[in-house]
């Protein structure tokens, strides 16, 4: 092989490598705030946004350090509390408007359990206003899963009430739990032939569960949740032969109205977030990355994501997107993980251009 051929192959490989890391068709947005990075023995993983309907300015963001516990942040990404709750890998939140409580679910790898904190909304707001909010170290309820737990997502179902799904680490099992006065295991199913399910999100309004599968194939699937709990016919939305690079990780839903909106998925291999239509057939729309803005570094290697559509003030008029950053590489810092806060308006403006 002559020198020109060798150089051509090198340039070709270099271009493909850069394309896989920085896709040419992705648009860019920036973070408005970032949290402090987790301590050296920690690993930030998954956020969950709590919208405070009593005082929107007192809304919170919870974020897991999957080796140590759960952080609580305000809307400026300032740390309000750290609860040493243990190896809480993923978390998710739903509000129960009847009881005026918040249900915070967590996958606890210390004892392979589904943990549930039942929090009173009025008490939470009062504690925030007095700068005394603390998430209890011990959860209110605990359900033992008999598997190594991983992702968790929650919502409401017309037949089963408040529900939560929890996925298995290094396995295909997914469990469905319900909560009224206690946690109850309703059903266990396999996420098709998945070797490892990862993140999930449940769309209560459309009774649809979305699950990302990492490792071998890298697939995003959707399951319709009917009262018969038939999981035999999932829909494959995307995979590595399509728009996913590397592992699909965190997945969340932005609601533009009760039934429409977008599914947002972390495509970890090229540090982008993919956007899909929330409605069947869940068409791919676009992808974006979160770049540095001079004072806050770029986002890479993202695990967990969460988004809400509520007006959370002038900086977040159409909602807030929170993403885990796999390497907080700001100047003078040891590269550890943290969370970045993005105005979802910036994302929507690019989609609508």
C-alpha positions in Angstrom: 0.0 0.0 0.0 1.5 3.4 -1.0 1.8 6.4 1.2 -1.3 8.2 -0.3 -3.5 5.2 0.3 -2.4 5.0 3.9 -3.0 8.7 4.4 -6.4 8.4 2.8 -7.4 5.5 5.1 -6.2 7.5 8.1 -8.1 10.6 7.1 -11.2 8.5 6.4 -11.0 6.8 9.8 -10.4 10.2 11.5 -13.5 11.7 9.8 -15.7 8.7 10.8 -14.4 9.0 14.4 -15.2 12.7 14.6 -18.6 12.1 13.0 -19.5 9.5 15.6 -18.5 11.8 18.5 -19.8 15.1 17.0 -22.6 14.3 14.5 -22.8 16.9 11.8 -26.6 17.1 11.8 -27.0 17.7 15.5 -27.9 21.2 16.7 -26.4 22.7 19.9 -27.7 24.3 23.1 -26.0 25.4 26.3 -26.5 24.8 30.0 -27.7 27.7 32.1 -26.6 26.1 35.4 -24.6 23.2 36.7 -24.5 21.4 40.0 -21.3 20.8 42.0 -19.7 17.6 41.0 -20.1 14.5 43.2 -17.4 13.7 45.6 -14.5 11.5 44.6 -16.0 8.2 45.6 -19.4 9.0 44.0 -21.0 8.7 40.6 -23.9 11.0 39.6 -26.4 9.1 37.5 -30.1 10.1 37.3 -32.1 13.3 38.0 -35.8 13.8 38.8 -37.6 17.1 38.7 -40.2 18.0 41.3 -42.6 20.8 40.3 -43.8 22.7 43.4 -47.4 23.7 42.6 -47.6 25.8 45.8 -44.7 28.0 44.9 -43.1 27.3 41.5 -39.9 29.0 42.5 -39.4 26.4 45.3 -39.3 23.5 42.8 -36.6 21.0 43.3 -34.3 18.7 41.3 -33.2 15.4 42.9 -30.1 13.7 41.6 -28.6 10.3 42.5 -25.1 9.6 43.5 -25.5 5.9 42.8 -22.8 4.9 45.4 -23.9 7.1 48.2 -27.4 8.6 48.1 -29.6 11.4 46.8 -28.8 15.2 46.3 -31.4 17.9 46.4 -30.9 21.0 44.3 -32.8 24.3 43.8 -33.5 25.7 40.3 -30.1 27.4 40.3 -28.5 24.0 40.7 -27.4 24.9 44.3 -27.2 22.0 46.7 -29.8 22.1 49.4 -29.4 18.6 50.9 -27.6 15.3 50.6 -29.4 12.2 51.9 -27.0 9.2 52.5 -29.7 6.8 51.4 -27.3 4.3 49.9 -26.8 2.9 46.4 -29.8 4.5 44.8 -29.2 4.1 41.1 -32.2 5.7 39.4 -35.1 7.8 40.7 -38.5 9.0 39.4 -41.3 11.2 40.7 -45.1 11.4 40.4 -47.5 13.6 42.2 -50.7 12.3 43.7 -53.0 15.3 43.6 -55.8 13.6 45.6 -53.6 13.1 48.7 -51.4 16.1 47.9 -48.3 14.0 48.2 -45.2 13.3 46.1 -44.1 9.8 45.4 -40.3 9.5 44.9 -39.3 6.0 43.7 -35.7 4.8 43.7 -33.9 1.6 42.7 -31.8 0.6 45.7 -28.9 -1.6 44.9 -27.9 -2.1 48.5 -30.7 -4.6 49.0 -32.2 -5.0 45.5 -35.3 -3.1 46.4 -37.8 -0.6 45.0 -37.8 2.2 47.6 -40.6 4.8 47.9 -40.5 8.1 49.7 -44.0 9.5 50.3 -43.6 13.2 50.8 -46.2 15.8 51.9 -46.2 18.7 49.4 -47.2 21.4 52.0 -44.5 20.2 54.4 -41.9 20.2 51.5 -42.7 23.7 50.6 -42.6 24.9 54.2 -39.2 23.2 54.7 -37.8 24.8 51.5 -38.9 28.2 52.6 -37.2 27.8 56.0 -34.1 26.4 54.4 -34.6 23.1 56.3 -35.6 20.6 53.6 -34.0 17.2 54.1 -34.9 14.0 52.3 -35.3 11.2 54.9 -32.5 8.7 54.7 -34.9 5.8 55.1 -37.7 5.4 52.6 -41.3 5.2 53.6 -41.9 1.9 51.8 -39.7 -0.8 50.4 -40.4 -3.7 48.0 -37.9 -6.5 47.5 -37.4 -7.4 43.9 -35.3 -10.6 43.9 -33.1 -9.2 41.2 -30.2 -6.7 40.8 -32.1 -3.4 40.2 -31.2 -0.8 37.7 -33.7 1.7 36.1 -37.0 2.9 37.5 -39.9 5.0 36.2 -43.4 5.7 37.5 -46.8 7.2 36.6 -50.5 6.6 36.8 -52.7 3.9 35.1 -56.4 3.9 34.8 -56.7 0.3 36.1 -53.8 0.0 38.5 -53.5 3.5 40.0 -50.0 4.7 41.0 -47.4 2.4 39.4 -43.7 2.0 39.0 -41.5 -0.1 36.7 -38.1 -1.3 37.7 -35.5 -2.9 35.4 -32.9 -5.6 36.0 -29.2 -5.1 35.8 -27.5 -7.6 33.4 -30.8 -9.2 32.7 -34.1 -8.7 30.7 -36.6 -8.8 33.6 -38.8 -5.8 34.3 -41.2 -5.6 37.3 -44.4 -3.7 37.5 -45.4 -2.5 41.0 -48.4 -0.6 42.3 -48.8 1.7 45.2 -51.9 2.5 47.3 -51.1 2.1 50.9 -48.2 -0.3 50.3 -46.0 -1.4 47.4 -47.3 -4.5 45.6 -45.7 -6.5 42.9 -48.2 -6.9 40.0 -46.3 -8.5 37.2 -42.9 -9.5 35.9 -42.0 -9.7 32.2 -39.0 -9.9 30.0 -38.0 -6.9 27.8 -37.9 -9.2 24.7 -34.4 -10.6 24.3 -32.6 -7.8 26.0 -29.4 -8.7 27.8 -29.6 -5.5 29.9 -32.4 -3.0 30.1 -31.4 0.4 31.3 -33.5 3.6 31.5 -37.3 3.8 31.2 -40.1 6.3 31.2 -43.8 5.8 31.5 -46.2 7.9 29.6 -49.3 8.0 31.8 -51.5 9.8 29.3 -50.9 7.4 26.5 -50.3 4.2 28.7 -47.0 3.6 27.1 -43.7 2.3 28.6 -40.4 3.2 26.9 -37.3 1.2 27.7 -33.7 1.6 26.5 -31.6 -1.5 26.1 -27.8 -1.1 26.3 -24.9 -3.4 25.7 -25.4 -5.9 22.9 -27.8 -4.2 20.5 -28.8 -0.7 21.7 -32.5 -0.6 21.2 -35.3 1.8 22.3 -38.7 0.0 22.7 -42.3 0.9 23.5 -44.9 -1.2 25.2 -48.6 -0.4 25.4 -49.8 -1.1 29.0 -53.2 -2.6 28.9 -55.3 -4.1 31.7 -54.3 -7.6 30.6 -50.6 -6.8 31.0 -49.7 -8.3 27.6 -46.1 -7.4 26.8 -45.7 -9.7 23.9 -45.7 -7.1 21.1 -43.3 -4.2 21.7 -42.5 -1.6 19.1 -38.8 -1.1 18.2 -38.4 2.6 17.8 -34.7 2.9 17.1 -31.4 1.0 17.4 -27.7 1.2 16.5 -28.6 0.6 12.8 -30.5 3.9 12.9 -29.9 7.0 15.0 -28.5 5.5 18.2 -24.7 5.5 18.8 -23.3 3.3 21.5 -25.7 2.7 24.4 -29.1 4.3 24.7 -29.4 5.4 28.3 -31.7 7.8 30.0 -35.1 8.5 28.4 -37.8 11.1 29.3 -40.9 12.7 27.8 -41.7 16.3 27.0 -45.4 17.0 26.9 -46.6 19.7 24.5 -50.2 18.8 25.3 -51.9 15.9 27.0 -51.1 13.3 24.3 -48.5 14.9 22.1 -44.8 15.9 22.5 -41.4 14.3 22.3 -39.4 11.4 23.7 -35.9 12.4 24.5 -33.2 9.7 24.7 -29.5 9.9 25.6 -27.4 8.4 22.8 -24.4 7.9 24.9 -21.8 6.9 22.3 -21.8 10.3 20.6 -22.9 12.4 23.5 -26.1 13.6 21.9 -29.8 13.5 22.9 -32.2 12.1 20.3 -35.7 13.5 19.9 -38.6 11.3 18.7 -42.3 11.9 18.3 -44.3 11.0 21.4 -47.0 9.4 19.2 -46.9 6.2 17.2 -44.9 5.4 15.1 -42.4 7.5 17.2 -40.5 8.9 14.3 -37.0 10.3 14.8 -37.1 14.1 14.6 -33.6 15.4 15.4 -30.7 15.2 17.8 -28.8 17.8 19.8 -25.7 18.2 22.0 -25.1 20.4 25.0 -21.9 22.5 24.4 -19.8 24.6 26.7 -20.7 28.3 27.1 -17.4 29.6 28.5 -18.2 29.1 32.2 -19.9 25.7 32.1 -18.4 22.8 30.3 -20.0 20.7 27.6 -22.0 17.6 28.4 -20.7 14.1 27.4 -21.4 10.5 28.0 -24.9 11.2 29.5 -26.7 8.7 31.7 -29.9 10.0 33.2 -32.2 12.7 31.9 -35.5 14.3 33.0 -37.7 17.1 31.6 -40.8 19.0 32.6 -43.0 21.4 30.6 -44.0 23.8 33.4 -43.1 27.5 33.3 -40.3 27.7 35.9 -39.6 31.4 35.5 -37.8 33.6 33.0 -34.9 31.3 32.3 -37.1 28.2 31.9 -40.4 29.6 30.4 -41.3 26.3 28.6 -39.8 23.9 31.1 -36.5 22.5 32.4 -34.3 19.7 31.0 -31.8 18.2 33.5 -29.1 15.8 32.2 -26.2 14.0 33.8 -22.8 14.9 32.6 -20.4 12.0 32.5 -17.3 14.2 32.9 -17.5 17.6 34.6 -14.2 18.8 33.1 -14.2 22.4 34.2 -10.9 24.1 34.9 -9.1 23.0 38.1 -11.5 20.1 38.7 -11.0 16.4 39.0 -13.2 15.0 36.2 -16.3 13.6 38.0 -19.9 13.7 37.2 -22.5 16.3 37.8 -25.9 17.6 36.4 -26.5 20.3 33.9 -29.7 22.5 33.7 -30.9 23.4 30.2 -33.9 25.6 29.1 -36.1 23.3 27.0 -37.2 26.4 25.1 -33.8 26.4 23.4 -34.4 22.8 22.2 -37.9 23.5 21.1 -36.9 26.6 19.1 -34.4 24.5 17.1 -37.0 21.9 16.4 -39.5 24.4 15.2 -37.0 26.3 12.9 
